Amino acid sequence: QTPVILDQLAQVYPQLHVFHREAGAGGGKSGALNQVLSQTQGEIIAVFDADATVSPDMLRRVVPMFAQENMGAVQMRKAIANPSVNFWTKSQYAEMALDSYFQQQRIAMGGIGELRGNGQFVRRKALATCGGWNEETITDDLDLTIRLHLAKWEIGFCLFPTVSEEGVTRLSSLWHQRSRWAEGGYQRYLDYWRFFMSHRLNFTKTVDLSLFVLMQYILPTAAIPDFIMVVLRQDFPILSPLSALMLLMVAQGMVRGLYRINSQARPVENSLASLRQTMRGMLYMTHWFVVIPVTTGRMAVRPKRLKWVKTVHQGTPEEGLEAG
């Protein structure tokens, strides 16, 4: 009901302009953003998903970050709006905390800050130097992340306030969403590897990128044949030292990330809650050991595809009533 609700709101708020794309318009989200870009004003472009909710002081916290001349974009921390629904949403809450921790640490060390699609702010000049959004990708945010860094722009991260979005509540929805993320993440490396090899990124960012390729894609994929060899040869897994190090990094990152975002609680209560949430989150994170190898296998035998599977959002009765 998003188009209907927006049309109703446009009658109440004259400053709201609703743009409807023609049926069959291509390019996915990137195509929609490129098509509407010429109708926008201002030096900073904000991008939100339909289920996004933000606090009133959002702009006061985000816009000053663009005072840094080479700041090409800023990503708000994503939070789950429905964390108490079930195991999947509770675990996604922990996963988002882990992501925020890694984002902060990578940026602090001079590494690569990344866009996450929802709650992203992009400097118009930076977007122009990159040629707009890439319509030949299924993850516009990850693709733009690489192109901004290649063009010598920085990406900042805003821990507070957050942009809230609905977490998926079913395993099937999670599978489709994460498969798209995995494929889009892979594709950016395949599309831009020549630029990485020609040293377009500085040393720190190159090391950062290499480590996360290893953690996110190579190790989860290599874990499958490593496990098969363990079963067949009854021997110690070859990759166990690297796998153990990766799991340790993820666990400590999740604990610290949860502790930071749960800062309103008392220290002892916060620590116990963070540990409990991390145990559940680590169990949940094992789904990547299935998603990544399956995606790797599919991309190895199939040509590049641009298939968008829309994530279904439920909303709440109160939200629908208020919007209407």
Buried (B, 14 or more C-beta within 10 A) or exposed (E): EEEEBBEEEEEEEEEEEEEEEEEEEEBBBBBBBBBEBEEEEEEBBBBBBBBBEBEEEBEEBBBEBBEEEEBBBBBBBBBBBBBEBEEBBBBBBBBBBBBBBBBBBBBEEEBBBBBBBBBBBBBBEBBEBBEBBBBEBBBBBBBBBBBBBBBEBBBBBBBBBBBBBBBBBEEEBBBBBBBBBBBBBBBBBEBBEEBBEEEBBEEEBBBBBEBBBEBBBBBBBBBBEBEEBBEEEEEEBEBEEBBEEBBEBBBEBBBBBBBBBBEEEEEEEBBEBBBEBBBBBBEBBEBBBBBBBBBBEBBEEEEEEEEEEEBEBEBEEEBEEEBE
